[in-house]
Amino acid sequence: LIRPGTLVERGLKLGDIASVSLRPARVDFARRLDGKPAVGIDIRRERDANLVDIGSAVMAKVRQIQASPDLAGVQVYTIQSQADSVTGALSQLGRAGLEGTLLSVLVLFFFLRDWASTLMVSLAIPICFVITLGCMHFLGISLNVLSMMGLLLAVGMLVDNAVVVVESIYQYREKHPDQPWYSAVQGTQVVGVAIAAGTLSSVIVFLPNIFGEANNISIFLAQVAITMSIAHLASWLVAVSLVPMLASRLPAPRFLGRTSAITRLRDGYGRAIGWTLHHRRWTMLALVAMSLLSLLPMTLTRYDMFDDGQSRRLQLYYQLNANYRLADLKPDILKVEKYLDENRERFQIASIYSWYGEQGFAVTRILLTEPSPGLAEWLAEWVGRGSTRPAEQSKEEVRAGLPRIATGRIGFDGNGNGSLSGGIDIALVGDSMRQLRELSTSVVGVLSRLPSLRDVRPDKGNGDREMPVRVDRDRARQYGFDAQTVASFIQIALRGMPLRDFNADDRQLPVWLRFQGSDTRSMAGLSDFKLRAA
């Protein structure tokens, strides 16, 4: 309210009643990398930008900047890169797909007993991959973790149709060795309807994920479903077109008409089928008994929507029992870092990174050493004899020797602000918060003694103290105040109030309104705080 003739009307300046200054924002968090102060930089991509391309471009620029003489001795540590996570997952999936493909080829050779026939059937795998990737391009589906997972799941099924067709053709080749073209046509026609029905049955299973109601799970699984459906249809196409053509051109396999382990196995299988047909009751009883025996392990099957992987990055979370200033948190952070640094070789630690703040969060990330590149190391890792120990083993050894800290507790399960993740939550409900806190201590003590549980801790009520301010509404109304107005004054007095950003050239500066000395105001000073009505 501006009255005529006042100083405001004559041109009161902000500098007449306040101090305006540009100063660094108060630092209420800290970062440390391998025992030295660190600075964190967050880089986010645009919505329509490719994650892997942006990640590669950023890391290339970081390496270029790091090579500058001005940054000599400065260590650059990537806390988290979604691009590396995607490419790493794709690399692991690709390696698993290569292993699966080689194993499937060996299994095919064991049963087909002929390298020419094995390679002919194995051609279905790369051809179906090419067809599927081409369809994915036209459908706008990128090669990500989910779509590649669909491809790998389809690897074992891509050769099913081709194996059925080849086996049918070879049966006719045994009867008509001098008519390869006739054997290829007749062998394919006999099983054509069967493999078509099997392929369509496999594809139709995925239709609800593609055309059903969209939710958080179906959106992701749709890419897996589309990829596997295309791969199945491509395998059916290869089995009824390419395989018969090649089978009619290739010479008859040498094992036709010979007695071998496979033929003896086939004859034994035929005798077993004949026994079941002659003893139908015993067969049904055996099937029912197997089903009943499977019920118990079925009920004990674990359910885990998102299982923890074997990541080489471990994170220690601090459950702080109050909000501390940086000077109070730092000694405990250093204590944990010293323990990790003294056992760096034992735990195979490459880097130790900590970040903590006065808002009640603290995290220490441990980066373990990666396996050495090369085929020899890859084979050693595959057979379980690599130079790097499993991440879970290092995790358990770190957990066993963690030091105790005065500001709270430490564990591997949490989200950095004292809350648990991936565990079980137990809620105590009552009328008295004081009694609930006392009961929670007893409950934690009882649960901690169970051998099947670890890192048992209270999730709520971390010991923060509060300063309640109760407003006498009647007296406040007499002086022209209400509770909301009083709360606004107290907020400005204690923490300040953010105002609209100030545009300075090409920068935006945050503007805060604070009372002088508000950061150090005591409780007694707050009681004497003068309120002024407008």
KOLGU-592708 format. One line per field, with one value per residue (C-alpha): x, y, z; residue in three letters; residue number from 1. Coordinates in pm, 1 decimal, decimal comma, always signed. Layout:
BEGIN
u X:...
v Y:...
w Z:...
residuo ALA:...
num NUM:...
// end
This chain:
BEGIN
u +0,0:+157,7:+20,4:+53,7:+345,4:+545,1:+910,1:+806,9:+616,8:+916,8:+1145,0:+1263,8:+1547,8:+1608,2:+1961,6:+1816,8:+1666,8:+1865,6:+2211,8:+2227,2:+2535,3:+2643,8:+2803,4:+2848,7:+2558,6:+2607,9:+2755,0:+2556,7:+2698,4:+3041,8:+3199,0:+3520,9:+3705,3:+3983,6:+4035,4:+4039,7:+3771,7:+3569,4:+3325,8:+3025,4:+2876,6:+2538,1:+2473,3:+2122,7:+2019,9:+1726,8:+1415,7:+1459,3:+1838,8:+1995,1:+2133,2:+2431,6:+2535,3:+2515,4:+2709,0:+2986,6:+3009,7:+3022,7:+3293,4:+3497,7:+3476,6:+3567,6:+3879,3:+3970,8:+3934,4:+4122,2:+4418,7:+4449,9:+4762,4:+4542,0:+4387,2:+4712,4:+4673,2:+4293,2:+4121,6:+3793,1:+3556,1:+3226,8:+2973,8:+2699,3:+2660,0:+2334,2:+2503,9:+2769,9:+2497,5:+2316,6:+2627,6:+2755,9:+2426,8:+2420,8:+2777,7:+2693,4:+2380,3:+2580,8:+2839,8:+2566,5:+2403,3:+2730,9:+2781,1:+2423,5:+2458,9:+2779,8:+2627,2:+2314,8:+2532,0:+2719,5:+2392,8:+2262,4:+2574,8:+2539,3:+2193,3:+2225,7:+2570,3:+2662,4:+2840,1:+2668,3:+2325,6:+2427,0:+2546,5:+2233,9:+2010,4:+2236,5:+2190,8:+1844,1:+1996,3:+2179,3:+1911,9:+1635,0:+1841,9:+1879,4:+1508,1:+1413,8:+1649,5:+1513,6:+1154,5:+1257,2:+1393,6:+1068,1:+866,1:+1079,0:+1219,9:+1578,9:+1831,0:+1815,0:+1842,7:+1481,6:+1474,1:+1809,4:+1681,6:+1395,0:+1642,4:+1846,6:+1540,1:+1448,7:+1793,3:+1707,9:+1369,9:+1494,6:+1629,4:+1329,8:+1132,2:+1440,9:+1533,8:+1182,4:+1186,5:+1537,1:+1452,3:+1136,0:+1326,2:+1596,8:+1334,8:+1220,1:+1582,2:+1625,4:+1326,5:+1404,8:+1782,3:+1778,3:+1499,9:+1629,5:+1384,9:+1084,2:+1209,1:+1248,2:+896,6:+721,7:+916,7:+825,0:+459,4:+418,5:+528,4:+424,8:+94,8:+250,9:+531,4:+290,5:+56,1:+344,7:+485,0:+150,2:+79,1:+411,3:+340,7:-15,1:+105,7:+268,3:-35,3:-174,7:+155,2:+144,4:-223,4:-342,7:-392,0:-78,1:+90,8:+443,2:+534,2:+358,6:+520,5:+862,8:+762,7:+601,7:+948,8:+1046,6:+717,1:+747,0:+1106,8:+1034,2:+722,7:+912,6:+1195,6:+947,4:+777,9:+1117,5:+1224,6:+906,8:+972,7:+1331,8:+1222,6:+967,8:+1174,4:+1552,6:+1596,6:+1411,2:+1599,9:+1939,3:+1840,7:+1752,0:+2091,9:+2314,8:+2423,0:+2262,9:+2428,3:+2660,2:+2482,1:+2164,1:+2109,2:+2383,3:+2347,6:+2481,9:+2426,3:+2155,3:+1968,3:+1990,2:+1860,8:+1576,7:+1489,4:+1494,9:+1267,1:+1027,4:+1020,6:+950,3:+657,6:+524,8:+547,2:+348,3:+78,3:+46,5:+52,7:-166,4:-264,0:+94,4:+185,1:-94,7:-3,8:+359,5:+256,0:+22,4:+294,4:+546,8:+295,5:+222,7:+592,1:+645,2:+384,2:+606,3:+909,2:+666,8:+526,0:+881,4:+985,1:+1117,4:+953,3:+1177,8:+1064,2:+1404,3:+1690,4:+2017,4:+2285,4:+2658,5:+2751,2:+3109,7:+2983,2:+2885,1:+2709,7:+2724,2:+2427,9:+2437,2:+2130,3:+2192,9:+2022,0:+1986,8:+2064,1:+2427,0:+2642,2:+2925,1:+3188,0:+3012,6:+2963,3:+3314,7:+3497,1:+3270,3:+3297,6:+3675,6:+3662,2:+3479,4:+3704,0:+4014,9:+3884,7:+3820,4:+4151,5:+4350,1:+4185,4:+4193,7:+4394,3:+4206,6:+3865,9:+3998,7:+3882,7:+3960,9:+3801,0:+3615,2:+3365,5:+3156,9:+2896,6:+2701,2:+2495,1:+2320,6:+1979,0:+2033,9:+2191,9:+2532,1:+2654,8:+2993,1:+3027,2:+3291,6:+3412,5:+3571,2:+3840,2:+3718,0:+3837,5:+4139,4:+4048,4:+4141,1:+4024,3:+4224,1:+4065,1:+3720,7:+3762,3:+3893,8:+3592,7:+3361,4:+3493,5:+3505,9:+3884,3:+3926,4:+4162,4:+3874,0:+3669,5:+3288,1:+3134,7:+2908,8:+3211,4:+3378,0:+3047,3:+3016,1:+3377,7:+3331,7:+3010,5:+3178,6:+3445,0:+3256,5:+3346,5:+3085,3:+3009,8:+2857,8:+2623,3:+2427,1:+2459,5:+2598,1:+2463,3:+2442,8:+2062,2:+1903,8:+1860,9:+2092,6:+1843,7:+1813,0:+1534,7:+1560,7:+1514,3:+1473,9:+1379,3:+1075,0:+894,1:+718,7:+491,6:+412,6:+88,6:-19,5:-119,1:+209,0:+516,2:+741,3:+617,2:+639,9:+1004,8:+1074,9:+896,7:+1084,8:+1414,6:+1295,3:+1163,9:+1491,9:+1681,1:+1464,3:+1478,9:+1855,1:+1909,6:+1745,9:+2013,6:+1804,7:+1798,6:+2067,4:+2086,0:+1775,1:+1713,9:+1426,2:+1314,4:+1133,4:+1201,2:+1575,4:+1611,2:+1577,8:+1464,5:+1178,6:+1097,7:+717,9:+570,0:+208,7:+20,6:-255,6:-508,7:-728,0:-442,2:-285,5:-618,4:-634,1:-300,8:-398,9:-211,1:-305,6:-109,3:-6,2:+136,6:+334,3:+470,5:+582,6:+772,0:+944,0:+1041,4:+1201,1:+1376,3:+1526,2:+1578,7:+1503,1:+1266,3:+1352,1:+1245,3:+1225,0:+1558,8:+1750,4:+1848,3:+2204,3:+2324,8:+2323,8:+2290,9:+2008,7:+2098,7:+1886,6:+1769,3:+1707,8:+1554,7:+1714,6:+1722,9:+2064,4:+2208,7:+1916,8:+2145,4:+2265,0:+1938,9:+1880,2:+1557,3:+1564,8:+1611,3:+1320,0:+1092,8:+1186,8:+1132,5:+933,9:+631,8:+495,9:+154,6:+114,4
v +0,0:+326,8:+645,3:+983,1:+1192,2:+903,7:+826,7:+535,0:+764,5:+999,7:+717,9:+481,0:+261,8:-97,1:-3,4:+242,1:-40,3:-353,0:-468,6:-607,1:-818,2:-1097,3:-1379,3:-1755,2:-1961,2:-2122,2:-2469,0:-2727,2:-3040,4:-3183,7:-3436,5:-3632,8:-3857,7:-4083,0:-3863,0:-3530,7:-3262,5:-3308,8:-3113,8:-3282,0:-3195,4:-3324,2:-3349,8:-3423,5:-3491,0:-3348,7:-3562,7:-3658,6:-3710,0:-4056,0:-4160,9:-4360,0:-4093,7:-3816,2:-4022,4:-4099,1:-3732,9:-3611,9:-3858,2:-3769,0:-3402,3:-3484,1:-3671,4:-3376,5:-3134,5:-3368,5:-3366,7:-2990,0:-2878,4:-2662,7:-2977,2:-3160,5:-3372,6:-3346,6:-3686,4:-3729,4:-3992,7:-4090,1:-4137,8:-4271,5:-4289,7:-4421,3:-4457,1:-4687,1:-4886,6:-4938,0:-5024,0:-5249,6:-5433,8:-5467,4:-5599,5:-5858,6:-5960,1:-5985,5:-6206,7:-6424,1:-6445,7:-6552,0:-6821,5:-6942,5:-6951,7:-7155,8:-7398,4:-7437,7:-7517,0:-7784,2:-7937,5:-7939,4:-8115,3:-8376,9:-8471,2:-8408,1:-8577,2:-8379,3:-8045,1:-7946,2:-8003,6:-7827,2:-7516,5:-7518,6:-7509,8:-7259,5:-7016,1:-6950,3:-6759,0:-6476,6:-6454,2:-6417,5:-6157,5:-5950,7:-5973,2:-5881,0:-5581,4:-5456,4:-5477,8:-5303,1:-5013,8:-4965,6:-4997,3:-4733,5:-4969,5:-4904,5:-5173,8:-5140,2:-5376,3:-5492,9:-5550,1:-5729,5:-5943,1:-6045,7:-6144,2:-6354,2:-6526,2:-6619,9:-6766,4:-7115,4:-7109,7:-6981,1:-7322,8:-7523,0:-7497,8:-7561,1:-7873,6:-8015,8:-7957,7:-8101,9:-8415,5:-8467,6:-8421,5:-8669,8:-8931,1:-8905,9:-8906,6:-9245,1:-9379,6:-9198,8:-9140,8:-9063,7:-8798,4:-8503,9:-8253,3:-8478,1:-8547,9:-8174,6:-8091,5:-8382,9:-8349,5:-7981,6:-8035,8:-8304,7:-8075,3:-7743,5:-7713,0:-7827,1:-7569,1:-7294,7:-7376,4:-7385,0:-7053,0:-6873,8:-7015,4:-6874,1:-6535,2:-6501,5:-6533,3:-6190,4:-6011,6:-5899,5:-5722,7:-5546,6:-5454,6:-5480,2:-5207,0:-4999,5:-4988,1:-4942,4:-5307,3:-5365,8:-5056,1:-5212,6:-5572,5:-5466,5:-5424,4:-5774,7:-5913,1:-5741,8:-5855,0:-6217,7:-6223,3:-6098,8:-6346,1:-6636,0:-6543,1:-6503,4:-6848,8:-7000,0:-6826,5:-6957,3:-7310,5:-7339,9:-7166,1:-7160,7:-7492,0:-7709,5:-7541,2:-7609,0:-7962,4:-8047,7:-7923,5:-8078,6:-8442,8:-8694,2:-8707,1:-9003,3:-9113,6:-9205,7:-9581,6:-9630,4:-9740,4:-9488,0:-9364,4:-9128,8:-9405,5:-9625,8:-9337,3:-9288,8:-9660,0:-9655,8:-9355,0:-9542,0:-9837,6:-9604,4:-9450,2:-9796,1:-9894,1:-9587,0:-9666,8:-10021,4:-9907,5:-9601,0:-9623,2:-9641,6:-9353,5:-9133,9:-9224,2:-9129,2:-8795,1:-8716,4:-8810,6:-8583,7:-8298,2:-8341,5:-8359,2:-8032,6:-7843,3:-7801,0:-7647,0:-7438,4:-7275,5:-7207,2:-7026,8:-6678,3:-6372,1:-6081,5:-5832,5:-5666,1:-5881,6:-5715,7:-5769,1:-5824,5:-5460,1:-5356,8:-5045,6:-5071,6:-4798,6:-4747,1:-4556,6:-4370,1:-4369,5:-4048,3:-4003,4:-3626,8:-3353,7:-3255,9:-2976,5:-3061,4:-3016,4:-3277,0:-3527,0:-3505,5:-3701,0:-4005,1:-3991,2:-3980,2:-4273,7:-4490,0:-4377,1:-4459,5:-4812,9:-4864,2:-4713,1:-4934,0:-5242,3:-5118,2:-5413,4:-5669,8:-5551,7:-5472,0:-5109,4:-4873,5:-4550,7:-4426,2:-4145,4:-3984,5:-3713,1:-3584,6:-3284,8:-3108,8:-3224,4:-3564,2:-3766,8:-3931,4:-4193,0:-4354,2:-4523,3:-4791,8:-4863,9:-5208,0:-5294,2:-5422,1:-5749,6:-5721,8:-5711,9:-6003,6:-6347,6:-6526,4:-6322,7:-6366,0:-6744,0:-6740,5:-6535,4:-6772,9:-7075,5:-6885,3:-6843,9:-6479,2:-6235,1:-6028,1:-6158,2:-6149,8:-5817,6:-5991,0:-6138,2:-5797,5:-5652,1:-5902,8:-5849,6:-5471,7:-5511,2:-5735,1:-5478,3:-5148,8:-4913,9:-4770,1:-4400,2:-4157,5:-3988,4:-4299,8:-4641,7:-4767,3:-5029,6:-5127,9:-5109,8:-4766,7:-4457,0:-4209,2:-4031,4:-4298,1:-4496,7:-4860,6:-5003,4:-5360,7:-5476,8:-5529,3:-5238,0:-5285,4:-5005,2:-4938,8:-4741,9:-4571,1:-4247,4:-4161,1:-4099,3:-4123,5:-4471,5:-4579,7:-4477,8:-4674,7:-4976,9:-4945,7:-4981,6:-5308,3:-5436,1:-5358,0:-5545,0:-5854,1:-5857,7:-5798,9:-6132,1:-6324,6:-6487,1:-6435,0:-6053,5:-5789,9:-5410,5:-5384,8:-5020,7:-4781,4:-4606,1:-4311,6:-4086,4:-4027,9:-3813,5:-3469,7:-3211,3:-2977,1:-2632,2:-2599,0:-2250,1:-2238,1:-1923,4:-1789,9:-1721,9:-1487,7:-1261,8:-1271,3:-1164,7:-865,5:-741,2:-806,6:-1135,5:-1491,3:-1816,8:-1816,5:-1464,3:-1552,1:-1866,4:-1659,0:-1414,7:-1700,4:-1865,8:-1545,6:-1490,1:-1840,3:-1956,1:-1660,0:-1658,7:-1725,4:-1454,5:-1452,5:-1511,3:-1205,4:-1204,3:-1075,4:-1075,1:-1444,4:-1577,2:-1627,4:-1551,3:-1687,3:-1411,2:-1469,8:-1237,4:-1288,6:-1096,5:-1000,2:-1263,9:-1500,8:-1803,7:-1760,5:-1656,9:-1833,5:-1950,4:-1657,2:-1420,3:-1577,1:-1511,6:-1141,5:-1128,7:-813,6:-859,8:-571,5:-567,7:-416,4
w +0,0:-115,8:+37,0:-141,3:-24,1:+120,1:+47,5:-173,0:-404,2:-429,2:-546,1:-273,2:-401,5:-304,3:-197,2:+61,3:+266,7:+162,7:+64,3:-289,5:-364,5:-596,8:-404,5:-440,1:-316,0:+21,4:-32,6:+162,8:-3,5:-77,6:-314,8:-276,3:-520,9:-391,6:-87,5:-273,8:-324,1:-642,5:-859,3:-1018,2:-1357,1:-1474,1:-1849,5:-1978,3:-2335,9:-2527,2:-2543,8:-2911,0:-2898,5:-2925,5:-2588,1:-2716,0:-2970,0:-2711,7:-2457,8:-2707,4:-2814,2:-2454,5:-2353,0:-2661,6:-2563,5:-2204,1:-2320,1:-2539,3:-2248,4:-2016,8:-2254,7:-2209,6:-2017,9:-1796,0:-1646,5:-1578,5:-1265,3:-1263,1:-1246,9:-1434,2:-1298,1:-1462,5:-1183,9:-1405,8:-1780,8:-1918,2:-2256,4:-2106,7:-1933,2:-2262,9:-2464,4:-2186,5:-2169,5:-2547,0:-2542,1:-2278,6:-2465,6:-2786,0:-2620,1:-2473,0:-2816,9:-2976,6:-2713,9:-2758,8:-3136,7:-3120,7:-2873,7:-3087,3:-3391,2:-3194,4:-3075,0:-3432,9:-3554,4:-3281,1:-3402,5:-3777,9:-3800,6:-4111,6:-4138,1:-4463,4:-4312,6:-3991,5:-4175,3:-4390,2:-4082,3:-3905,9:-4194,5:-4051,6:-3759,5:-3945,8:-4216,9:-3957,9:-3773,5:-4091,8:-4171,1:-3815,4:-3803,0:-4134,9:-4009,9:-3687,2:-3892,2:-4080,6:-3759,0:-3586,0:-3321,4:-3217,1:-3124,6:-2747,7:-2455,0:-2481,5:-2857,3:-2847,9:-2562,6:-2788,4:-3058,3:-2819,5:-2679,5:-3035,5:-3121,6:-2999,2:-3172,0:-3507,7:-3604,8:-3478,6:-3801,7:-4014,4:-3814,0:-3851,9:-4228,5:-4273,0:-4074,4:-4279,1:-4605,9:-4499,8:-4423,7:-4784,2:-4904,2:-4733,5:-4928,1:-5255,9:-5267,0:-5640,1:-5618,5:-5412,3:-5561,4:-5491,6:-5135,1:-5064,8:-5187,5:-5019,0:-4694,8:-4668,8:-4754,3:-4488,0:-4203,6:-4358,9:-4174,4:-3846,7:-3845,1:-3959,3:-3672,2:-3425,5:-3549,0:-3538,8:-3192,5:-3069,5:-3229,9:-3104,4:-2745,2:-2777,9:-2924,2:-2584,9:-2513,1:-2849,8:-2885,0:-2522,9:-2267,7:-2224,5:-1884,6:-1751,6:-1816,5:-2149,3:-2303,1:-2255,8:-2326,2:-2654,8:-2807,9:-2696,3:-2830,1:-3170,1:-3213,6:-3125,9:-3345,3:-3648,8:-3583,4:-3559,1:-3885,8:-4053,9:-3934,1:-4078,5:-4410,0:-4422,3:-4329,2:-4613,4:-4881,7:-4838,2:-4653,3:-4912,8:-5195,7:-5037,1:-4932,3:-5291,9:-5414,9:-5149,9:-5179,5:-4948,3:-4606,0:-4552,6:-4235,3:-4422,9:-4401,7:-4140,6:-3778,8:-3528,1:-3175,2:-3301,6:-3482,8:-3176,7:-2966,4:-3212,4:-3202,8:-2824,3:-2822,2:-3050,6:-2814,1:-2520,0:-2706,3:-2781,9:-2413,8:-2307,9:-2562,1:-2427,2:-2060,4:-2062,9:-1694,8:-1570,6:-1799,1:-1662,1:-1303,9:-1368,4:-1519,2:-1228,2:-976,2:-1150,1:-1148,2:-778,4:-691,2:-881,5:-678,1:-371,2:-548,0:-755,4:-441,0:-315,2:-632,9:-559,9:-709,9:-801,5:-1062,9:-1102,9:-985,9:-888,2:-1147,3:-1098,0:-1137,5:-1073,5:-892,1:-526,9:-331,1:+42,8:+184,6:+514,6:+735,0:+923,9:+1258,4:+1204,2:+953,8:+1012,7:+882,1:+644,6:+914,7:+1130,1:+844,4:+705,0:+982,3:+939,8:+560,2:+592,7:+833,2:+579,9:+293,6:+500,0:+562,1:+191,4:+85,4:+326,2:+169,5:-188,9:-326,1:-119,7:-241,6:-594,4:-573,1:-858,5:-726,4:-418,4:-466,5:-190,3:-191,4:+106,4:+206,1:+488,8:+361,3:+525,1:+242,5:+210,5:-37,3:-106,3:-443,5:-488,9:-841,9:-867,1:-1118,6:-1453,3:-1607,9:-1836,2:-2205,9:-2425,7:-2528,7:-2257,9:-1979,4:-2133,3:-2139,5:-1782,1:-1669,8:-1853,6:-1662,0:-1332,0:-1310,4:-1403,4:-1234,3:-1095,8:-806,4:-818,1:-715,2:-463,6:-285,2:-254,8:-136,7:+147,4:+257,3:+258,8:+457,9:+718,2:+810,4:+783,8:+1071,6:+1302,6:+1272,7:+1520,4:+1274,7:+1179,4:+1017,8:+686,8:+448,5:+84,0:+68,9:+48,2:-164,0:+0,8:+228,2:+495,3:+332,2:+241,0:-105,9:-217,1:+133,5:+353,2:+519,6:+853,8:+975,8:+1341,7:+1379,5:+1700,8:+1870,1:+2040,8:+1827,7:+2133,6:+2220,5:+1857,3:+1846,7:+2163,1:+2018,1:+1689,3:+1876,0:+2029,4:+1696,5:+1522,5:+1796,2:+1758,2:+1377,4:+1370,6:+1548,0:+1263,9:+1043,9:+730,2:+768,4:+755,3:+756,8:+974,2:+1055,1:+1126,2:+811,9:+968,9:+1264,6:+1220,2:+1530,4:+1371,9:+1621,3:+1547,2:+1677,3:+1687,8:+1676,5:+1793,0:+1694,1:+1919,2:+1646,0:+1855,5:+1966,5:+1620,5:+1467,6:+1704,9:+1565,6:+1202,8:+1149,0:+1067,0:+1096,4:+729,3:+751,1:+1063,4:+894,4:+593,4:+818,5:+1003,5:+675,7:+548,2:+880,7:+900,8:+542,6:+320,3:+25,8:-340,9:-584,8:-963,4:-1138,0:-1253,6:-1622,6:-1651,2:-2011,7:-2109,7:-1756,2:-1510,9:-1150,9:-866,2:-631,0:-258,5:-2,6:+339,5:+662,8:+782,0:+1013,2:+954,8:+927,6:+1284,3:+1449,3:+1779,7:+1941,5:+2181,2:+1891,7:+1708,9:+2008,5:+1993,2:+1618,6:+1530,0:+1305,0:+1101,6:+940,1:+593,9
residuo LEU:ILE:ARG:PRO:GLY:THR:LEU:VAL:GLU:ARG:GLY:LEU:LYS:LEU:GLY:ASP:ILE:ALA:SER:VAL:SER:LEU:ARG:PRO:ALA:ARG:VAL:ASP:PHE:ALA:ARG:ARG:LEU:ASP:GLY:LYS:PRO:ALA:VAL:GLY:ILE:ASP:ILE:ARG:ARG:GLU:ARG:ASP:ALA:ASN:LEU:VAL:ASP:ILE:GLY:SER:ALA:VAL:MET:ALA:LYS:VAL:ARG:GLN:ILE:GLN:ALA:SER:PRO:ASP:LEU:ALA:GLY:VAL:GLN:VAL:TYR:THR:ILE:GLN:SER:GLN:ALA:ASP:SER:VAL:THR:GLY:ALA:LEU:SER:GLN:LEU:GLY:ARG:ALA:GLY:LEU:GLU:GLY:THR:LEU:LEU:SER:VAL:LEU:VAL:LEU:PHE:PHE:PHE:LEU:ARG:ASP:TRP:ALA:SER:THR:LEU:MET:VAL:SER:LEU:ALA:ILE:PRO:ILE:CYS:PHE:VAL:ILE:THR:LEU:GLY:CYS:MET:HIS:PHE:LEU:GLY:ILE:SER:LEU:ASN:VAL:LEU:SER:MET:MET:GLY:LEU:LEU:LEU:ALA:VAL:GLY:MET:LEU:VAL:ASP:ASN:ALA:VAL:VAL:VAL:VAL:GLU:SER:ILE:TYR:GLN:TYR:ARG:GLU:LYS:HIS:PRO:ASP:GLN:PRO:TRP:TYR:SER:ALA:VAL:GLN:GLY:THR:GLN:VAL:VAL:GLY:VAL:ALA:ILE:ALA:ALA:GLY:THR:LEU:SER:SER:VAL:ILE:VAL:PHE:LEU:PRO:ASN:ILE:PHE:GLY:GLU:ALA:ASN:ASN:ILE:SER:ILE:PHE:LEU:ALA:GLN:VAL:ALA:ILE:THR:MET:SER:ILE:ALA:HIS:LEU:ALA:SER:TRP:LEU:VAL:ALA:VAL:SER:LEU:VAL:PRO:MET:LEU:ALA:SER:ARG:LEU:PRO:ALA:PRO:ARG:PHE:LEU:GLY:ARG:THR:SER:ALA:ILE:THR:ARG:LEU:ARG:ASP:GLY:TYR:GLY:ARG:ALA:ILE:GLY:TRP:THR:LEU:HIS:HIS:ARG:ARG:TRP:THR:MET:LEU:ALA:LEU:VAL:ALA:MET:SER:LEU:LEU:SER:LEU:LEU:PRO:MET:THR:LEU:THR:ARG:TYR:ASP:MET:PHE:ASP:ASP:GLY:GLN:SER:ARG:ARG:LEU:GLN:LEU:TYR:TYR:GLN:LEU:ASN:ALA:ASN:TYR:ARG:LEU:ALA:ASP:LEU:LYS:PRO:ASP:ILE:LEU:LYS:VAL:GLU:LYS:TYR:LEU:ASP:GLU:ASN:ARG:GLU:ARG:PHE:GLN:ILE:ALA:SER:ILE:TYR:SER:TRP:TYR:GLY:GLU:GLN:GLY:PHE:ALA:VAL:THR:ARG:ILE:LEU:LEU:THR:GLU:PRO:SER:PRO:GLY:LEU:ALA:GLU:TRP:LEU:ALA:GLU:TRP:VAL:GLY:ARG:GLY:SER:THR:ARG:PRO:ALA:GLU:GLN:SER:LYS:GLU:GLU:VAL:ARG:ALA:GLY:LEU:PRO:ARG:ILE:ALA:THR:GLY:ARG:ILE:GLY:PHE:ASP:GLY:ASN:GLY:ASN:GLY:SER:LEU:SER:GLY:GLY:ILE:ASP:ILE:ALA:LEU:VAL:GLY:ASP:SER:MET:ARG:GLN:LEU:ARG:GLU:LEU:SER:THR:SER:VAL:VAL:GLY:VAL:LEU:SER:ARG:LEU:PRO:SER:LEU:ARG:ASP:VAL:ARG:PRO:ASP:LYS:GLY:ASN:GLY:ASP:ARG:GLU:MET:PRO:VAL:ARG:VAL:ASP:ARG:ASP:ARG:ALA:ARG:GLN:TYR:GLY:PHE:ASP:ALA:GLN:THR:VAL:ALA:SER:PHE:ILE:GLN:ILE:ALA:LEU:ARG:GLY:MET:PRO:LEU:ARG:ASP:PHE:ASN:ALA:ASP:ASP:ARG:GLN:LEU:PRO:VAL:TRP:LEU:ARG:PHE:GLN:GLY:SER:ASP:THR:ARG:SER:MET:ALA:GLY:LEU:SER:ASP:PHE:LYS:LEU:ARG:ALA:ALA
num 1:2:3:4:5:6:7:8:9:10:11:12:13:14:15:16:17:18:19:20:21:22:23:24:25:26:27:28:29:30:31:32:33:34:35:36:37:38:39:40:41:42:43:44:45:46:47:48:49:50:51:52:53:54:55:56:57:58:59:60:61:62:63:64:65:66:67:68:69:70:71:72:73:74:75:76:77:78:79:80:81:82:83:84:85:86:87:88:89:90:91:92:93:94:95:96:97:98:99:100:101:102:103:104:105:106:107:108:109:110:111:112:113:114:115:116:117:118:119:120:121:122:123:124:125:126:127:128:129:130:131:132:133:134:135:136:137:138:139:140:141:142:143:144:145:146:147:148:149:150:151:152:153:154:155:156:157:158:159:160:161:162:163:164:165:166:167:168:169:170:171:172:173:174:175:176:177:178:179:180:181:182:183:184:185:186:187:188:189:190:191:192:193:194:195:196:197:198:199:200:201:202:203:204:205:206:207:208:209:210:211:212:213:214:215:216:217:218:219:220:221:222:223:224:225:226:227:228:229:230:231:232:233:234:235:236:237:238:239:240:241:242:243:244:245:246:247:248:249:250:251:252:253:254:255:256:257:258:259:260:261:262:263:264:265:266:267:268:269:270:271:272:273:274:275:276:277:278:279:280:281:282:283:284:285:286:287:288:289:290:291:292:293:294:295:296:297:298:299:300:301:302:303:304:305:306:307:308:309:310:311:312:313:314:315:316:317:318:319:320:321:322:323:324:325:326:327:328:329:330:331:332:333:334:335:336:337:338:339:340:341:342:343:344:345:346:347:348:349:350:351:352:353:354:355:356:357:358:359:360:361:362:363:364:365:366:367:368:369:370:371:372:373:374:375:376:377:378:379:380:381:382:383:384:385:386:387:388:389:390:391:392:393:394:395:396:397:398:399:400:401:402:403:404:405:406:407:408:409:410:411:412:413:414:415:416:417:418:419:420:421:422:423:424:425:426:427:428:429:430:431:432:433:434:435:436:437:438:439:440:441:442:443:444:445:446:447:448:449:450:451:452:453:454:455:456:457:458:459:460:461:462:463:464:465:466:467:468:469:470:471:472:473:474:475:476:477:478:479:480:481:482:483:484:485:486:487:488:489:490:491:492:493:494:495:496:497:498:499:500:501:502:503:504:505:506:507:508:509:510:511:512:513:514:515:516:517:518:519:520:521:522:523:524:525:526:527:528:529:530:531:532:533:534
// end
